[in-house]
């Protein structure tokens, strides 16, 4: 009898495999800026002869993390509550191109960075205290915001593309009036819309 009880106890105490989905909190620019990004991605393709970004909509990443999808209701409510009254819609200014050699990346610089830092400070409690958060992985808060033109370029590709873009001036702006929470399963499927938060 004791062996039976021990066996049952072991069954109930066995760890359960938890499934975590991938989440991305982003800010999307307007159509005019998105068209500019698409043009510059196409130009990069012409320069290096290879796609440097998959079919990803232009965005500025705020936070990247993993969590259980059944915790979404509490997560979205917490994010909405943290943003309310603290972050208001604002112009985001885009100015010139940048390069990150270690990541093989080209991007457009958004300003002011203080606006994005304020957003991170506002949403940090909601995400970090999420009940279904995968705590084995770090939450990646993007303290260096950017709009990606290309990434994963090898040194030769990056040199060729950056030689072209570093001589170009670019200025634009858009009204940042919402954040978007996206989710995808960890099998690298497409992102699905979870919620939008008006600022």
N, C-alpha and C positions, 0 to 999 in steps of 0.2 A: 504493500500500500504506500509506503514511504517513497519507493522508487517511482510510483505512478504520480504522486503529488509533485515530486521534484521535476518530473518530465513535463507536467502541465505548467508548473511555475516557469520552467525554462521557456516554454512556448509563449506564454504571455509576456515575458520580459524581453523577448527577442526584439532587436531593433527593427523598426519599420522603415523601409526605403521611402524616403520623401522625394517627391518630384518638385523641382523648382523651375519656374519659367524665367526667362530673361526680360527685364524691363528697361525702358529707356524713356527718360523725361526730357523733352526737347522743346525748342522754340523754332517755329517755322517762319521764314521770311515770306513776304508777299509775292505775288506772281511776277512782278517786274524783276525783283532780285533773283527769284528762282530761274527766270529765263536767262539772266546774265550768267548765273552759275552753270546752267546747261551749255551755254555758248562757250564758256571757258573750259569746261570739261571736254567739249568737242574739239577745241583748239589743242588741248593737251594730247588727245588721241591722234590728231594730225601730226603733232610734233614727234611723238614717241612710237606711234604705230601700234598702240595697245590700249585697251580700256584700263583706266586707272582707278575707277570707282564703279561698283556695280550699280544697278538701277535703284539708287537710294535717293529719296527726295532731299533737296537741300534743307539743312537744319543746323541749329546750334545745340549741341548736346549739353544738358544741365547735369543729369545724373544717370548712372548705369548700375543696375543691381539685379540680384536674383531673389525671387520670392515665390511662395505658393499662391496659385491663382485664387484659391478660396479665401484668401485674405484681402482681395481687391477692394471689397466694399469699405472695409475699415481704412484701408490705405488711401483710397480716393477721398474719403470724407476728411481724413486727417490732413492731407495735402491742401484741400480746399480751405479748411479752417485755418491752416498756418499762413496761407497766402492772403486771406481776406483782411483788408484794411492795412496790410503791410506793404504789399507790392502793387503799384498802379501801372497802367499802361504808359508806355514811354517810347520816344523815338530811339531806335538803334541806328547808329551811324556806321557805315562800312567804308573802310579806307585802306586801299592798297593791298598788295599780296604779301604773303609770308611764306617761309620755308622752314621745315623741320627735317634736318638731314637724317637723324636717327630713325625717324618713321617713314622716310621717303615721301614726305607729304608737302603738298602745296595748298594754301588756303587764303581766305579773305579775312581780314581783321575786323571784328565788330567792336564798337565803343559805345558808351563808357564801360570799362570793366567793372566799375563799382556797382553798376546795375545788376550784373550777373552775380557778383559776390553777395549782394543783398538777397537775391533769389535763393542762392544756395543756403544762406543762413536761415531763411524762412522755412524752406522745405526739409532741412536737415532733421529736425525732431520727428517729423512725420515718417520719414523713410527709415531712419535709424531705429525707431521704436516699433516698426511694423511687426506684428505678431508672427507672420509667416516668412520673415526675412531669412535668407540663407546666410547665417553668420560665419560660415566657413570661407566666404568670399568677401573681400572688401567692397564697400560701396565706393564707386568712382564718381566723385564730384569734379566736374570740369572747371578748374580754376583758371584755365587758359582758353577761353571761348574762341571758336573759329567756325567758319563755314568751309567745309572741305571741297577742294577742287580735285585733288588727286591724292592717293596714298598708296604705300607699298611699292613705290618706284625703286628700281635699283639705282646705284650711284650714277651710272651713265645716263639713264633716263631722267633722273632728277636734275643733273647738271644741264642737260639739253633744255628741259622745260623751264628751269629756273632762270637760265640765261635769257629766255624770252620774257618771262613774266616780271622779273625784277626791274625791267626798264619801263613797265607799263604803270600808268596811274589809274586808280579806280576809286570812285566815290559814289555812294548811294545811301539811301536810308529807307527804313520802313518802321511802321508803328507796331511795336510788340504789345499785343493786347490779349494774348493767351498762351498757355503752355499746353502741351499735349503729352499724355502718357500712352506709350506703346508697349505691346507685349508680344513675345514669340516663344515657342517652345525651344528647348535647347538643341533641337536637331537642325538649327539654322534655317528654319522656314521663314516666310515673310512676316514682318511685323503687322499686328492687328491693333486697331484703335481701341483703347480702354476708356479714356476719358479726356475731356478738354476742360481747362480751368481758365476762366476769363479773369483778366487782371483789371 
